[in-house]
Amino acid sequence: MFRPLLTVEEGPGPLAGRIGQGLALEIRRGRLRPGERLPGSRRLAESLGVHRNTVLAALRGLEAEGWLRTEPGRGTFVVDDLPDVAPAPFAPPGAAVVPGYALPPALPDLAWSSTGPTLLPLLGGLPDVSAAPADALVRAWRRALRRGPGVLGYGDPRGVRALREELAAMLRALRGLPIDADHVLVTRGAQLGLYLAARALLRPGDVVGVEALGYRPAWAALAATGARLVPLPVDADGLVVDALPAGLRAIYLTPHHQYPTTVTLPAARRLALLQHATAHGVALIEDDYDHEFHYEGRPVLPLASADAGGVVLHCGTLSKVFAPGLRLGYVVAPPPVIEAMARWRTVIDRQGDALGETAIAELLGDGELPRHIRRMRRIYQERRGILVEAVRRALPFADFTVPAGGMALWCRLPPEVDADAWAARALARGVAVQAGSRFLFSGEPCPALRLGFAALPGPKLEEAVARLAACAPPLG
């Protein structure tokens, strides 16, 4: 009969689960053979120094998984139909496994990690997650669960109807979009919305114009369709509409707060762009990623608010309003486009998070979202002022215009400054910043830094700028 050599290893998870894993390993190694009878639960408990109920729980779990069978009056046995495995050493935990097949070229790594207890993130677009209305979110999730099991089942790939209606109402009131729920598709963050829009619109070989200074993850989503991207010039007022080439299938742009410079596309250029797109059948993918955070005057209405030709796909997000971990974005487009995007959505994601979407609909319905936006707008405006003064004091050679909105400063540097090397030195000192080359379509060196102010409170912003100044390049 098997004499237990099993020991209980320290580690995560319940004790009964760890005992069960150990017994299963003994079976796989061949020390416990098919049909072999196990010692009684009392004996096992004594040998392991644990309570008998813990052993019984482990045995019940293994029986449910198909490793063991129990015969009343006789005992517990290893099932007979397991392979007759000879004892063999196992690969050590964490051993690398090399795939036995070829992989296509990997996509570029576009993620930027800002974790770490001592890292100060001066990253544009990163909100203060500690300010998320946790209590209101918990209450909304509870209310959503009380709506019944429907929120836990399969649903509409366009998103929960209640949230699409709330979003449509909000966008009609605040952004002037003449839409209803059938014009809205809810996504897991704005990035998925951009990807689905690209899939619905583009075919391999289509030519897409993008801002020469812009948002690289969006470019990757567009290029993944096989489309060919061409950079479009950007000046101090944003996209240069007069320079648009012929033959474009679509244009991706950030007209409200140009990414990364934060400038707003003037009204004359907006009208010219809409006229050009309507006349030539060009789709405009409008990324309105931080519309809520505008501090000087009223926010400019989106291109979609004046779209008489049905050419604009308007992409937005609530992830920056609440927290990136909530992954909540949306796309507004004519219903046939929304239907095409929904079909692509079923291929890669089936549907969104119905429970979470129902909870967010609750927050919009009870007015929590507007209250939270007003609060965060005040906080971010104050932090903008703190960062502006800190940069002016510590980095007088950095040239910038105080942005009317957004969550970052675009700092132009003297041409001899190596911004990439400076960013690397700053990271070594615990400050994460983004050099201008990250946003240039060519990827060439660009003497600029983008400094975000939303994620950190005032004292931390000042400390981050002091660290940045301590490793600044010497200038003549």
N, C-alpha and C positions, 0 to 999 in steps of 0.2 A: 504493500500500500504506500501511496505517496506520503513522504514525510516533508512537511512544509519547510521550505527554505526561504519563503517569502518574507520580505521586510517591507515596512511601510515607509516610503520615501517622503521627506518633507517637500511640500510644494503647494501650488494653488489648488483650490477645489475641495469639495467635501471629502472626509476621510474614507467613507464607504466607496466613493468613486475611485480613489487612488488604490484601494485594496482590489476592487474589481479590475482595474487596469493591470495590476500586477499579476492576478490570476490569469487574465486573458493572455498576457505575455508568456506565462509559463506554458499555456496550451500551445501557443504559436511556436515556441521553441522546441516543443516535443517532450518536455518533462512530464506534462500531463497528457496522456495518450487518449485517443477516442475510446469511449466506453469505460474509462477508468473512474473508479469511485473516489470522491473527495472525502477527507476526514470530516467528522461531524462539526457543526458550527461552534459548539463549546470548545472543542479541541483547537480549532483554528483561532478562536478568540483568545484562548490562553496563550497560544504560541506567539500571537501578534501583540499581546498586551492591550487589547481593546475590548469594548463591551460586545457581548454576543449580538445585540440588536444591530450593531454596526456591520458585523459579518453577514447577518441575515439580509440586510439591505443590499450589501454587495452581491450576494448570491442571487437575490431576486433580480437585480439589474442584469447580471450575466445571463440568467435564464431568459429574460425578456429579449436580450440581444441575440439569443440563439446559440450561446456557447455551452450551456448546461441544460440538463433535464432532471427533474425530481420524480422519484418513484416512492409513493407513500409506503412507509414501513421499511424501505430498503436504503434510502439515502439519496444523495445528489451525485450525478455522473456527468462526465464530459460526453457531449452528444457524439453519436457514432459516425455521422456523415461528414466529419471534418477531414481534411487531407491528412495523411500520415506523415507529418512533418518531422524530419530528423532534427536533432538539436543543432543549432547553428548560431554563430554570433550575429548580432544585428549591427547595422551601420550606426555610428554614434549620432546622437541627436544633432540636428543642424548640418549634417553632411550635405555637401552640394550635389544636386542632381542635374546632370547635363541632358537637355532634350535630345532625343535620337532623331531629330528631323531639322530641316533648315527653317529659319525664321526670316521674314522680310526685314528690311532696314527698320530699326526702331524709330518711333516718333521722337522728336526733341523733347527733353525734359523741361516743361514750362512752369512747373510748380516752384514756389518760393517758400521755403520753410522759415517761419518766424517764431519757432518754439525755443524754449530754453529759459531757465530761471533768471539769467543775467542779461539776456539779449534785449536790447531796446529797439523795437521796430519803427523806424521812420519810413514806413512803406505807404505809398499813396494807395488809397482805396481800401485800407484796412480799418474797419470800424472798431470802436471800443466794445468788445463783447461783454465786458464786466457790467456795462450799463444796460444790457438787455433786460426787458421787464419780466424777470423770471417768474414772479408770483402770478402776473397776468397770464403768462404762457401756460403755467400749470393749470390755472383755473379753466382756460380755454380748452386744453386737452381733456380735462375731466368732463366738461360739458359736451365735447365732441363724442367722447366714449358713451355718454348717456343717450346719445341719439340712436343707439342700437347697433346690431351686428353689421348693418350695411356699410359702415365706415371701415370695416375690416375685410371686406370682400373685394372682388374685381369691380372695376368701375370704368368710367369714360376716359379714354386716353387723352382727351383734351383737358381733363381736370374736373374736380368736383364742381357741379353746376353752381352751388351757392357761392363759392369763391370766385368763379368767373363773373357772376353777376355783381358781386361786391367790387371786384377790380374794375369792371366796366363802368360802374357808377362813379368810382373814384376818379378814373381817367377822364370821364366826361366832365366832372366838376372841376378838376384841378389842371388838366392838360388840354381840355377842349377837343377831345377825340369823339367824333360822332359814331359811337359804337354800342353794341349790346354784347351779351355773353357769347354769342356765336362767332364773334370776331376775336375771341381770346383763347389762347392755349396756355395752360399752366405747366411749368417745367421745374425740374430739380436744379434751380439756379439759372442764371443768364447764359452760362456757357452751353448748357444743353439746348437752350432756346436758339442760340446762334448756330449750333450744329444742325438742329432739325430744320431751321430756315435754309441753311445751305443745301441740305439733302433734298428739300422740296423744290428748290429753285434751279440747282445747277447740275450740269452734266459734264463729263470729262471733256476738257478742251475749251469750255466756256472761259471768257476773260472777265476778271473781276478787278475793279479798281479799289485800292485801299489807301488810306492816308500814309504817306511815306514815313511819317512819325506817328506811331500808333500802337495798337494793342495786339501783341504777338499771339496770344491764345486764340483770338478770333481769326487771325490769318491762318492758323493751323486748322481750325474747323472748316474754313472755306477750302483750303488746299486739299483736305482729306477727300473731297469729292472728285478730285482730278482736275479741278479748275486751275487756270493759270492766273496768278496774281500779278498785277502791275501797280507800282507805287505812283500815287498822285501827289503833286506838290502841296505843301502846307506852308503858310506864311503866318504873320502875326495876327491874322484874322481867321485862321483855320484853313479849311480846304479851298484851294484856288479853283473855283468852278470854271473860269474861262479856259483853263488848261486841260479840260477833260478830253481824252482821245475818243475817236470813233470806235465802234465795235464792242463796247462794253455790254455784258449781260447784266451785271449788277455792280453796285458801289456800296461798300461798307464804310460808315463814317460815324463820328461822335460829335454831332453839331452843337449840343448844349454846352458841355464842358469838354472841349477837345482833349483827347487822351494822347499824350500826357500833359500838354501845355495848359489846359483848363480854359482856353479862350473860347468865346462864343461866336458861332458863325453869324455874320450880320444878316439883317433882313433881306437886303438886295441879293446876296448870294443864295440865300434860302429859296427865294422866289425863282431865281434863274435856274437853280438845281432842279426844282420841281418841274419847271417848264421843259427843261432838257430831258428829264427822265420820262415825262409823259409823252413828249414828241417822239422819242426814240425807243420806247418800251423798255427802259432800264429800271430794274428793281433797286430800290434804295433800302438798305438794311440799316436802320437808325438805332444805334446803341445809346439809350438814354440811361446810363448806368447809375447816376447819382442825382437825378433831377430834384430830389427832396432837399438837397443841401445847397441852397443858394442864399447868399447873405446880403447882397446889395440889390435893392429893388425887387421887382417881381421876376420869377423865373420866366425865361423865354419859352413860348409854347413850342412843342415839338413840330417837326416837319409833318408828322402824321395828322396834325390838327388842320392843316391847309391842303391836304392831299385830295384833290378833286379827281385825279386820274387813277386812283387805286394802285399806286406804284410803291408805297412805303410799307415796309414791315418794321413795326416799332417794338424794340426789345427793351425790357426793363427788369428790375429785380427788387425784391424786398430783403434780400440777404444782407445788404449794406445798412438797411434800416434797423433790422433786428440783430442778426449775427450770421456770419457765413455758414455756420454749421446747420442752419435751418434749410439751406438749399431751396430757395423759393424764387423762381423767376417767371416771366410770362412773355408771350409774343402776341402782338395785335396785328391782324392782317385781314384781308377779305376772306370770307368763309371758305371758298374753294382752296385757298392756300392753307388755312387752318386744317382743313380735312386732309390735305396731302401731308402736312406735318404730322398729324395724328397717326396716319398710316405708318410713317417712318418710326414714330414713337413706339408703336406696338412691336416693331421688329427688335428694338434694342432695349426697351424699358417696360413694355406692356402698358404701364400707367404710372401715375405719380403716387405720392403718399396720401391716400384718401383721408386718413385720420388727421395728419398734419394740415392738409388743405382745409378740412372742415374746421379745425381749431383756428387757423388764421382767418377764415371767414367770420368766425365768432368775434375775433378781435376787431376786424374791420366794421362789423355790424354794431358793436357797442361803443365805437369811437375811441378805442384804446390806441389804434395806430396813429391817428392825427395827433393825439396828446403826446405820444412818444416821439413823433417826428419833431414837434415844436420844442420839446425838451432837448433832444439831441442837436437840433439846429443851433440852439443857444450855446450849448457846450462846445460844439465844434467851432463856432464863430469865435468864442473866447480863446480856444486853443490855437486857432489860426493867428490871432493877434500875438500870442505868446511866442509862437515859432517865428513869426515875422521879426519881432524885436530881437530874439535870440540870434537869428541868422545875421541881421544887420549889425549887431554888436560883435559877434565872434567871427563872422565870415564876410567882411566888408567888400571883398572882391566878387562875391556872388551877386549876379544881376537878376532880378526877378520883378514881376508885376504882381501886386497883391491880388489874388484871384477873387472874382465876385462870387464864386461858388466852388463846389468840389471839396476834396479832402486832402489836397497836396499843394506844394509850391513847386514850380518848375524853375530851377535855378540855372542860369546860363553862366558858364565859367570862362575865364581867359583861354584862348585857343591852345596855349602851351600846357594846360592842365590835363593830365591823364586821369580821367574820371573813373575808369575801371580799376586802376591801381589804387586810387584813393578809396573806392568802395571796398576793395579787398582789405586794405589796412583798417578801415573802420569796422569791418566785420570781426577782425581779430581783436578789436577793442570792445566788442560787444554791441555794436550799433549796425543795424541792417539798413542800407540805403540802396537805391537803384540808380545805376549809371545810365547816361543817355543812350549808350549803344544798345541797351535792352529794348529800346523803342524804335530805333532806326531800322527801316526795312532792309537796308543793306547790311546791317550788323556792324558797320564800320565804327571806329572810335568817335565819340560825340562828347564834346566838353560841356556836359550838363549833368545835374543831379536832380532827381525827383524826391522830394522830402515830404512825407505824409505827416499830418498833425492830428488825425482823429483818434488814433489808438491809445495815445499816452496822455496822462494828466500833465498839467503845467510843469511841476518840478522835474518830472521825467523827461519832458521835452527839452528843458534847459540842460539837463545832464547829458542827454544824447547829443545835443549840438556842441557842448563842451568837449565831449569825447571826439566828435567829428573834427572839431577845430584842432585838437591836440595832434592829430595825424594828417593835417592839411599839408599840401605840397608847398615848399618854399617858393615864393614869388619875388622877382627882382624889383 
